[in-house]
């Protein structure tokens, strides 16, 4: 389960355009979200994975407090 802050970081990465500056999120969030498979570090930039897109689509109803 993600915290509200981790979910916000996931959204920030998902909302950042591919050709612009990447979203800046706390390193502990990126490490956890990468470990969960929701994002990947590709050439030094964070990008959503398909599971990350599905997690965003699921919304915030399944978040931890």
N, C-alpha and C positions, 0 to 999 in steps of 0.2 A: 504494500500500500504506500502511496505517496503522500507527503505532506502538502499543504496548500502551496508552500514556497517552492517545493520541487516541481509541482504541477505548473506553477507560474514560469519556472525556468524552462520546462518542456515547451510550453506555449511560446516563450520568447524565442527559442531556437526555431520552432516551427514557423514563426512569423517573420523571421529575418530573410530578406531576399538573397538569392544565391550569389548574385554579383556584387552585393554591398558588404559592408562590414558585418562580421558575424556577431551574434548576440553575445554579450558578456554576462556569464552567470557564475555563481560561486563554484570554486573548484570541487567542493564536496558534492554539490548537486550534479555536476557533469560526471564525476567518477561513479556516483550511484546510478545515474540514468544510463550510462554506458554499460555498467555491470548488469543492469536489468534488461539490456538490449533495446532500450527505447531510442537511443541515439548512438552515433558512431563518430569518431574523430577521423575525418578524411582530409588528408593533406593539411592538417593543422586547423581545420574548421569543423565545428560541430554540425552534424546533419541528422535529421530524424530518420529512423528506420521505419519499415512498414509496421512493426508492433508499436512504435511510438505514435504513429498516425492513428492507429486503432485505439490507443490509450487516450489520446486527445478526443477522439470521437465518442468514447465512453463517457467523457465529461468528469465533473468533479464529485459525482455522487458516491464514488467508491474510494474517497480519500481518507487518510488517517487524520486524526485531530491534531 
